[in-house]
Amino acid sequence: MKLLVFGESGSRLPVKKIRRLFSLIFEEEADPDWQSEVNLIFTTDRRMRSLNREFRGKSQSTDVLSFNIESPADAGNIFGEIYISVPIAARQAKKAGHSLLREYLRLSCHGLLHLFGYDHEKGSDAAAMHKREDYFLSCMGAMPSC
């Protein structure tokens, strides 16, 4: 699988670290034969609000949205897209008392796990997803030990 990172907000992005995180997640969650791409887009609140309204019927911005698009098996396919709101990530990092890098990694991890079928609508599903997020972030040094 291949990761493509796009910045629409003008914010400087930690692309190397994000690629490392995606590599860790791909190794454990993806079929090794998959040849598709994932687009990771760092964007504005305005665009997030528009996407959230169009696809979820919610007229507000959100921190991260994930969309499965095509089969992950074929080269050239776009397996999915992940959108991250840069302004919300900055606010959340400040509120949590950690770096913007850590928040970008957390949201990227969360979005990618959604593409691989993780969900947090039910309590047990949320716990499983949160456990995987913590695991991958700890491997990146963004959380306590891996």
C-alpha positions as CSV (number, residue, x, y, z in Angstrom):
1,M,0.0,0.0,0.0
2,K,1.1,3.5,-0.7
3,L,0.4,6.6,1.4
4,L,0.0,10.0,-0.3
5,V,-0.1,13.1,2.0
6,F,-1.7,16.4,1.0
7,G,-1.7,19.6,2.9
8,E,-4.5,22.1,2.1
9,S,-4.2,24.3,5.1
10,G,-0.6,25.6,4.7
11,S,0.5,23.9,7.9
12,R,3.9,22.2,8.0
13,L,3.3,18.4,8.2
14,P,5.5,15.7,9.8
15,V,5.3,13.5,6.7
16,K,8.2,11.2,7.6
17,K,6.7,10.3,11.0
18,I,3.2,9.9,9.6
19,R,4.6,7.5,6.9
20,R,6.4,5.5,9.6
21,L,3.1,5.2,11.5
22,F,1.3,4.1,8.4
23,S,4.0,1.5,7.7
24,L,3.5,0.0,11.2
25,I,-0.3,-0.1,10.8
26,F,-0.1,-1.5,7.3
27,E,2.2,-4.3,8.4
28,E,-0.3,-5.5,11.0
29,E,-3.6,-4.7,9.4
30,A,-3.3,-5.0,5.6
31,D,-2.9,-7.9,3.4
32,P,0.7,-7.8,2.1
33,D,-0.6,-8.2,-1.5
34,W,-2.7,-5.1,-1.4
35,Q,-1.4,-2.5,-3.9
36,S,-3.8,0.4,-3.5
37,E,-3.3,3.9,-2.2
38,V,-4.5,5.9,0.8
39,N,-4.8,9.6,0.6
40,L,-4.3,11.6,3.8
41,I,-5.5,15.2,3.5
42,F,-4.8,17.8,6.1
43,T,-7.5,20.5,5.6
44,T,-9.5,23.4,6.9
45,D,-12.5,23.5,9.2
46,R,-14.5,24.8,6.3
47,R,-13.8,21.8,4.2
48,M,-14.4,19.4,7.1
49,R,-17.7,21.0,7.9
50,S,-18.7,20.6,4.2
51,L,-17.7,16.9,4.1
52,N,-19.3,16.2,7.5
53,R,-22.6,17.8,6.3
54,E,-22.5,16.0,2.9
55,F,-21.6,12.5,4.1
56,R,-22.8,12.4,7.7
57,G,-25.6,15.0,7.8
58,K,-23.9,16.9,10.5
59,S,-23.6,20.7,10.0
60,Q,-20.4,21.1,12.0
61,S,-16.7,20.5,11.6
62,T,-15.0,17.4,13.1
63,D,-11.4,16.3,13.7
64,V,-11.1,13.3,11.4
65,L,-13.2,11.6,8.7
66,S,-12.4,8.4,6.8
67,F,-13.9,7.1,3.6
68,N,-13.4,3.7,2.1
69,I,-13.4,4.1,-1.7
70,E,-12.2,1.1,-3.7
71,S,-10.9,-2.4,-3.3
72,P,-7.4,-2.4,-1.6
73,A,-6.2,-5.3,-3.7
74,D,-5.6,-3.6,-7.1
75,A,-2.7,-1.2,-8.0
76,G,-3.9,2.3,-8.8
77,N,-7.0,1.9,-6.7
78,I,-7.7,4.4,-3.9
79,F,-8.5,2.2,-0.9
80,G,-9.5,5.2,1.1
81,E,-9.2,8.9,2.1
82,I,-8.6,10.4,5.5
83,Y,-9.3,14.0,6.2
84,I,-7.9,15.8,9.2
85,S,-8.9,19.3,10.3
86,V,-5.7,21.2,11.1
87,P,-7.4,23.8,13.3
88,I,-9.3,21.2,15.4
89,A,-6.1,19.2,15.7
90,A,-4.3,22.3,17.1
91,R,-7.1,23.0,19.5
92,Q,-7.2,19.4,20.7
93,A,-3.4,19.2,21.2
94,K,-3.5,22.4,23.2
95,K,-6.4,21.2,25.4
96,A,-4.8,17.8,26.0
97,G,-1.4,19.4,26.8
98,H,0.5,17.6,24.1
99,S,2.2,18.5,20.9
100,L,0.6,19.0,17.5
101,L,2.7,16.2,16.2
102,R,1.2,13.8,18.7
103,E,-2.3,14.9,17.8
104,Y,-1.6,14.5,14.0
105,L,-0.3,11.0,14.7
106,R,-3.3,10.1,16.9
107,L,-5.8,11.4,14.3
108,S,-4.0,9.7,11.4
109,C,-3.9,6.4,13.3
110,H,-7.6,6.7,14.2
111,G,-8.6,7.5,10.6
112,L,-6.6,4.6,9.2
113,L,-8.0,2.1,11.7
114,H,-11.5,3.2,10.4
115,L,-10.4,2.2,6.9
116,F,-9.5,-1.2,8.2
117,G,-12.9,-1.7,9.7
118,Y,-12.5,-0.5,13.3
119,D,-15.3,1.4,14.7
120,H,-16.3,3.1,18.0
121,E,-20.1,3.1,17.9
122,K,-20.4,0.3,20.5
123,G,-18.6,0.2,23.8
124,S,-16.7,-3.1,23.0
125,D,-15.8,-1.8,19.5
126,A,-14.6,1.5,20.9
127,A,-12.4,-0.3,23.5
128,A,-10.8,-2.5,20.8
129,M,-10.2,0.5,18.5
130,H,-8.7,2.6,21.4
131,K,-6.4,-0.3,22.4
132,R,-5.1,-0.5,18.8
133,E,-4.6,3.2,18.7
134,D,-2.6,3.2,21.9
135,Y,-0.5,0.3,20.7
136,F,0.5,1.9,17.4
137,L,1.1,5.3,19.0
138,S,3.3,3.7,21.7
139,C,5.3,2.1,18.9
140,M,5.9,5.6,17.6
141,G,6.9,7.0,21.0
142,A,3.7,9.1,21.2
143,M,2.4,7.0,24.1
144,P,3.9,4.9,26.9
145,S,5.7,1.7,25.8
146,C,5.0,-0.4,22.8
